[in-house]
Amino acid sequence: MRTALRIAPLIALLAFVAQLSLRPMAETDLFFRIKAGQEILARHGLPGRNLFSFTFPDYPDVDAAWLFEVGAAALYARGGFPAVVIAKTAVLLAAFALAFALCRRRGAGPAAAALALGAAAFAGRERFVERPHVFSLLGIVGLLFAIDTLVGRSGKRGARVVAVTSAGVALWANLHAGAFIAPVLLASAAAGARLDRDRSGAAGRLGLAALATAGALFATPLGFGLLHYLHLHLVLPALHPVDEFRSPSWLSDPALFVYVAAFLAAGALAWRRFRWTEVVPVLVVALLAARTVRFSADFALAAAPLLAVGLSAAGDRLRARWPLLVSDPVPSVGVAALLAGMAGGPRVGGQGGGIGLDTRELPLSAIAFVDANGLRDRMYNDFEIGSYLLFEPAGGYPHHRVFVDPRLPAYPAEFHRLLGRSDLTRPEWSAAMDGFGVQTALLAYAGINPRVSWWDPERYALVFREADARVFVRRLPRFAALIARDEIPATFAFSPQEGTATLPLETRPAASPVPDCEWQRRLGDLTFDLDGTPSTRTLAAYGRALAAPEGCLQPADEAHLCAWLGAVALGVGRAGDALPLLDRALARGDVDLTTLANRAVALEALGRNADAAAAWTAVIARAGDSPLSAQARAHRTRLLRQ
């Protein structure tokens, strides 16, 4: 029974972590990771330069996660995205199981350990994605274990721990550059041992381990290039804002702030139980997390053992006051039930329905349009979609290269400075695109993407607008037929407060091959879509289209437009306006039964009974045995009796 009570919280914790991890694959970085791994396997070595982009194809590609990429490519080849998701989940489960053991080793009860780690998992769940930093989560817990072990072991045992730790850090450094934190935490633990006035020589052992792991960091193909890679991550966020490099905020990260408050409260209760050797490394990770939210999950996991000890201290105080209420098995059963219930409830981080590729954020219809019209060459794309474009089997690398992808160190600082600006004018943007030879553009997240507004309609035609994606092509002779067929009469404006606004273009750009009448017809279609109703500007645009000389519009388009406008006019009681439009629709080849019926209604409303009866006769001849035929017969009979 006691064994079951100790194990139940751990099982519930792991079930909760698995629930947070086993979700559809929506991590866009994984696409370029898999493609990079495939290239490494094919070349039997790191390419060393930016193969995937046409903007800077010879720029050095500093790849600090090559081993993760090789593993991801191998897993994908054998089991697709589900295999990668399962492997990620296994790493996270190992990290939390090891952290649970660390909590227990430091004196926390099983319920307190599971509760603290469950809170850490919830606070850091946004980082439970298919990226190499999951190995840093495992590495940090392993490092805390090594620190505890080095504090208590000396001599040959201590040397073995240093050797094993250094080997682990060398492996970690080939999986993720987050291994840089290993010597930092060991050095901070050594400083903590000094503050603890430890006389066993722990400070020396920890200092030696810090030196050894510092050397192990460079046991990678990058060697000392790792320092350059880490330096780039300090420089690039200032040039090109990236969400994961921002500082935490209460609005965006409420769970993290609640977790910090709980950690501080528990620390105040159990301060006397802590050692500086345990506290100082966590404070270092806290400083990193305060600077950039990408370390939030690292901090939550590193702080969980201290939180667990604090919760145990709180439990001891409650047990002394209310022994029956919080005595075993109440805490273990309660925490296990809580975590198991959360694990069995609705998904906290993602949608249900499997662990394959989540395509909701991918502009697949826009990509299909691009491929169908041969627009991949020299195509602009944003960071967010570049990873999928180079991976996508139908048209990715090596068939086509992308403008940019999320491998931030693979592009020079001046490029990040350009893409990081939000104050560019259209001429500045056009000049930059000319410099890169851009001919087409695919933009995703159009509702919040300021770059959508930078494409000058005099130089670039909007040819695709669907959901949250936009496609532009440059006004070149090779795209003239496509533009004539698909150009949409719109441009865009952007403001941080309201996002992107679609601005209909009443005047056709001078270089557009679309006839004026067709431009106005498309303008009417666009404004109707924007307004959701036959608005004044929609009717005005359609009116200008129909006012063009005969033969300007395609007969089918003219017929459809006249029939629709006739129905609108009839619907608001303007039969006199509706009749000539309906007659024009029929003259242009409209054979729709609804148009015939509307014409009969218009004639009847105008008092032209004989003509109306003849119109209803035409409807009867076409309607067969339908309800409309019965209505038409009734109308005709009534009119003939008058």
N, C-alpha and C positions, 0 to 999 in steps of 0.2 A: 504494500500500500504506500509506504513512504517513497519507494522508488518511482511509482506511478505519479505521485504528487510532484516529485522533482522533475520528471520528464514531461508531464502534460503541458506546463507553460512553454517549454522549448518547442514542442511539436506545434502548439498553436502559433507561436512566434514565426516559425519557419513557414507555416501555411499562409500566414498573413504576408510575409515577404514574397512568397511565391505568387500570391494573388496580385501584388503590386507589380510583379515582374513579368508574369506570363500574360502579355497583352499584345495586340497586333503591332507589328514592326512599323513604327512611324519615324524612326531616327534617320534623317536625310544624310547624315555623315556616313552612315554605314555603306551607302552606295559607292562612294569614292574609296572607302576602306577596302571593300571587296575588289574593286577594279585595281587598286594599287597592289593588293595581295596577288591577284592573278598575274599582273605584270612581273612582280618579283619572282614568282614561281616559274614563269615562262623564260625569264632572263637569267635565272639562278643568281640574282643579285639585285641590289637597289639601283634604279635608273639614275638617280642623282640629279636629274633635271626635270623641269615641268613638262612632262610629255602631253598632258591632257588639255592644254590651253593653246589657242592660236595667238593670244596676246603677248605672252612671254614664254615661248617654247624652250628657250635655252636658259631660263633663270634657274638657279639651284633649288632643288626640292629637298629640304631638310626633313627627313622622315624619321621621327623618333618613336613610332609605334609599328615598325615594320613587322614584328613578330605577331602582334595582334592581327594585322592585316592578312598575313599569311594564314593564320588560323581561321579567320573569318572567311577567306576565300575557299579554304579546304572544307569547312563546314557547309558553306553555301553550295558547293559542288555536290555534296553528298545528300543534303537534306533541305536545301533552300532556306528561306528565311526562318521557318520554324526551328531548324537545327541551331541557328545562331541565337534565337531567342531562348531556347532551352539551355544552351551553353552559358549565356549571360546569367540566366536564373541560377544555374548551378554555382557560378562564381559568387553571386550575392548570397546564396544560402550558406556557402562555406564561410563567407565573411561574418555573417550574423551568428552562425553556430560557434565560430571561434570567439567572437565577441561575448557570447553568452558564457562560454567557458572562462573567459577573462573576468567577467563580472563575478562569477562564482568563486574564482580564485582570490579575488580581492575582498571576499566576505559578504557579497550581496546574496540575498535569498533568491530562489528560483522565480518567485512571482515578481519581485522587484526587478530582477535582471530582464525578464521577458517584457515587463511593462516599459522599462526604460528603452529597450531596444526597439519595441514596437513604436514608441513615440519617435525615436530616431529614424526609423524606416518611413514613417508618415511624413516627417519634416523633410526628408531627403528624397522622397519618391520621384521627384521630377528628374533626378539624375540616374534613375534605374533604367537606363537605355543602353542600346547596343553600341557602346563606345569604349575605348580602351581605359577610361578612368575607373571602370568597375574593378580593374585589377589594383588600382591605387587604394580603393576602399578595403580590399582584402589585404593589401600590403601594409596599410596603416595599422590594422588590427594585429597583424603578425609582428609589426615593429613594437607595438605596445607590449605584446607578450615577451618579445626579446628584451625590452627594457626591464620588465619585472624579473626576468630570469637572470639578467646580468647583475641586478642589485643583490641577488641572493647567492650567486655562485662566483667563485674565484678560482684561480689556478688553471689547471688544464680544462676543467669543465667550462670555465668562463671563456677560454680561448676557443673552444669548440663552438660555443654559442656565437662568438664574434665571426668565426669562419662561416658558419651556416647562414648567419644574418647577411654577411657580405655577398655570399653566393645568391641568396634570395633577392637582394637588391640589384645585383647584376642582371638577373632574369627580369625583374620588375622594370629596369631601365630600358630593356628591349621591347617591353609591352606598352609602356606609357612613361612620358617624361615626368609625370608626377612623382617618380622615384626620387626627385631632387629633395623631397621633404625628409627622406630617411636620415641623412647626416644631420640635418637641422634639428630633428626631433631628438636624436641621440645626444647631440651637443646640449640641447636645452635640458634633457634629463640629467646630464652630467652636472649642469649648473644647479638643477634641483637637488641633486645629491649633496652638493656643497651646502645648500641652504638647510638640508636635513641634518647636516653635520654627521654624515655617515662615515664611520671609521673602518668600514670593511674594505675600502678601496673601490667602492662602486663608481665613484666619479672618474677614477682612472680607467676602469674597464669600459665605461660608457664613452669616455673621450676617445679611447682607442678604437671602439666600434664606430664612432663617428668618422674618424680618419679612414678606417678601412672601407666603410660604405661610400665615403666620398670618392675614393679611388674606384670602387666598383661601378659607380655611375658611368664611367667612361669606357666600360667594357662592352661597347656597342659599335656597330659600323660607323656611327657618327663621331665617336671619340670625343675630343674636346669641342666638336661642333655642337654638342648638347648645350654648351654655355650660350652660344649664339642663338640657338632655338629658344631657350628660356628668356633671353634678353628681348627677342622679338615679341614675346607675349606681354612684356611690359610696355613696349613702344606702340604696337599696333592698335590696342584699344583706344589710344588717344587720337589716332588717325582715322580709324574706322569703327564707330561704335558697334559693339556686338553684345547682344542681350546677356550672354552668360558671363561677360566681364563686368557687368554693372554691379554696383553695391546693393546689398539687400535693402528692401523697403517694406514697410508694414503693408502697403497696398498690394504688392506683388507676392510677398512671402510671409503671410500671417502665421502659418504653422511654425516657421523657423523662429519667429519672435516669441511665440508662446512656449516653444521648446526652450529657448534661452532663459525665459522667466522661470520655468520649472527647474532648470538646471541651477540657476542662482539660488532659488529658494531651497532646494535640496542641499546645495553646498553650504548654505548658512546653517542648516540643521546638523550636518555631519562634518563640519570643518575639521574637527579634532581627529577624525578618522583618516584624513587625507595626508599624503606625503607630497612634498614639493616635487619629488621625482615623478609623481603621477600627474600633478597639476600643471607644471610648467609646459610640458609638451602640448597639452590640450589648449593652453592659452595661446601658444604659437599658432595652432590651427585656427583658433578663434580669430586671431588677427588677420589671417589670410581670408577667412570667410567674411570678415567685416569689410575687406577691401573688394572682394569679388564673390558673387553668389555661386560661382562654379565650385567653391570649396565648402558650400553649405552642408552637403551630405557627408563630406569628410569630417567636418566639425561635429555634426550630430552623432556620428558613429564613434568618433574618438572620445566624446564627452559622455557617452552612454554608461561606461563603467562607473564613472564618478556619480552620475545621476542615480544609478542603481544602488550604490552604497548609501547615498542620501535618502533614497526611498526606503531602504532597509532600516536606516536610523529612525525615520519617521514612523515606520511600522513598529519598531521596538517601543517607541514612546506611546503609541496608541495601544499596543498590547499590554503595557504596564497599567494603563488606565482602564481599558475595557478588554480584559483577557478573553472573554467568551466571544466577543464580536470579531476580533481579528486574529484569533488563534488558528493554527492549522486545523483543517485544510482550507479554511475560508479564502485566504489570499490566493493560493495556488489555483483553486477551482475558479475563483472569480476572474483572475487575469486570463486563465486559459479559455474560459467561456467568452470573455470580451474579445480576445484576439481571434478565436475561432469564429465568433459571430461576424466580425469584420471581414475575415477571410472568405466566409460563405455568402456575404452580402453582395450588393452591386459593386462593380469594379470601381475602385477609387481613382485609378489612373488609366483610363482608356476604355474602349468599348469592348463589349463581349463579342463572341463569335469567332474564336480561333486566334492563332498566333502567327498567321501569315502576314503578308504585306498589307498595310493600311494605306489605301490609295486615295483617301478623302482629301488630302492636302496636295495631291499631285494634279497638275493641269493636263490630264490625259487627253481630253478632247482638243486642247490647243496643240499639244504635241502631235496628235494624229493629223491635224490640219497642216502643221508645219511639214510633216513628212509627206503628206499627200501632194503638197505643192512644191517640194524640193527647196525648202527654205533653211536648211541646217547650216549651209556654208556661211562663215563669217557672221554668225547670228549672236547678237547680244543676249545675255541672260543674267539674272541676278544670282547672288551667292546661293540663295536657298534652293534654287532648282538646278544649279549647275551640277551638283553631285549626281542627281538622277539622270541628267542628260548625257553625262559621260559614261554612265553605267548601262543605261537603257539598251537592251539587246538589239533592237531594230536599227538604232542610229547612233549609238554611243561610240566611244573611242574603240578601235582606231579608225572607224568610218568617218567620224567627224570629231573635231575638237571644240571645246566650249570657250566662251568668253572668260568666265571665271568660275571657280568652285570653292568650297569651304576650306581648302588647304591654305590657310592664311599665310604661312611662311613661304609658300611657293610663288608669291608675287611680291614685287618691290614696294618699298614704302610710298613712293610717289603714286603708285596705282591705288593703294589703300587711301591715300589722301584724297585722290579724285573721287573715289566711290564713297568716301565718308562725308563729303560735303553735301549740305542740304540747301545751299544758296546759289547753286549754279543757274545761269541763264540758259535759254534755249540755244543761243549762238555758241556759248562755251561748251555745252554738251554736244552740239553738232560737230564742233571742231574736234573734240576728243574722240567721237565715234569715227570721224573721217580719218583720224590718225591711226586708228586700229583697223581700218578697212571694213567697218561694220556695214552690212547691207540689209539685215533683217533683225528683228528683235522679238523676243518672247518674254513677257513680264507676268509674274505671278503675284498674288496678294495685292491686286490692283487697287483695292479699296483703301489700303494704307501705305501704298508705295509711292513716294514722291516722284520717283523717276518716270512714272507714267506720264506726268505733265510736261516732261522735257522734250518730247518728240514733236518737232515743228511740223505741222500739217502741210506746210508748203514744200517740205523736203521728204517727209515720210507719210505714207498712207496707212491708216488703220484698216486692217482687212479681217480682223477676227476680234469679236467681243462676246465673251460667254462666261458666265459665272464670275470668277475672280481672275481671269486671264485675259491678256491683250496681246495681239500680234501686229507688228508694224513692218512694212517693207519700204525700202528706199525707192524713190521715184526714178527708177532706171528702166531703160527700154525692155530689159528681160522680164520685168514684172508688170509691164503695161497691161497685158491681157488679164492677169490676176487682179490688178487694181480696178480695171474696168468692170470686172465681174463682181468683186466683193468689197470694194471700198465702202467704209462706213463714214458718214459725214459728221465726225465728232473729233474734238480734242479734249484735253483734260486740264483741270486746275487742282492744286493741292494746298491744303492748309493743315497745320498740326492739330488744330481744334476740330475740324470737320472731316479731315481725310480727303479723299479724291472726289471731285465733282466732275460729272460729264457735261461738256459744253457743246451743244449742237452747233454745227457750222452752217449758217444759212447761205453764205457765199462760198461757192466752189473754189478750191485752190486753183491757181492758174495752170499748174502742170497736171492736174487731174484729167484723165481721159474719159471720165464719166460725163455724159451729156447733161446739160442743165436740168432738163425735165426729169431725168432719172435721178439726179442728185436730190431734187426736191421730193420726189417720191420716197427715196430712202430716208430723207430728213423727216418726213411724216411718220414713217415706220419707227424711227428712232425716238422721236418725241412721244409717240403713243406708248412705246415701251417704257419710257422714263416717267410719263405722267399717269399711265394706267387708265386713261380715259381719252375720248376724242376731244382734246383740249383745243383752245383757240389756235395755238401755234401749230398743232397737228393739222387741223383743217385748212389753215392758211398754206402750209407747205403742200398739201395734196392739191389745193386749188391752183397753186402756181404750176404744179406738175401737169395738170390737165389743161392749163391755159396755153401750153406749148403748141406749136404747129402740129397738125395731124401727121402721125407717123413717127413722132419723136420717141414716144414710149412704145415698148413692145406690145403688140395687140393683147396678149394674155394679161400682162401687167395692167394695161389700161382698162381692160374689161373687169378685172378683179377689183381695181380701185373704184371704178364707177359704181359697181354693184354694192360695194361696202359703203360708200358715201351715200348712195341712194337709200340704203337701209337705215343709215344714221338719220338722214333727213326725215325719212318716213316715221322713224321712232319718236321724233320730237314734234310731229304734226305738220311738217312742211311738205305736203304732198306735191305742191307745185314745183318745189326744188328737186324732189326725189324723181319725178317722172322722166325728165330729160336725161338724168344720170343713168337710170335703169334702161332707158331706150338705147343710150350710148353703149352700155355694157353689152346688151344683146347684139348690137350692131358690130361690136368688136369680137364676137364669137362666144360670149358667155352662154353656156347651155345649162346652167345650174337651175334646178327647179325652184329654189328659193327666190331667185331673181324674177322668174316668171310670176310667182305668187305675189311678191312685193309690187310688181308693176300692176297687177290686177287690183290690189288694195289701193294703190295710188289713184288709178283711174276711177275707182268707185268713190274714193274720198272727194274727188274733183267733180263728181256728178256726171261723169261721162258713162252712163249706164250701158249703152250699147257696146262701147269699146271695152268696158269692164267685163261684160258677159262673154265677149269673144276671148278676152284674156283668160277668164276662168275656164273656158272651153279648152284652151291650149294647155292649161294646167291639168285638167282632167285627162287629157290624152296622154300626158306624160306620167301621171301619178299612179296609174294602175289601181289597185284595191287598197291603197294606203289611207290612213285617216285624213290626210290632206285632200285626197280625191273626194272623200265624203263632204268635207267642208266646202270644197270648190263647187260641188253640185248644189249644195244648199245656197251658196251665194248666187250662182247663176240662175237658179229657179226663182229666187226672190227678185233678182233684177229683171227677169223676163216678165214677171207679173206686174211690175210697176208701169 
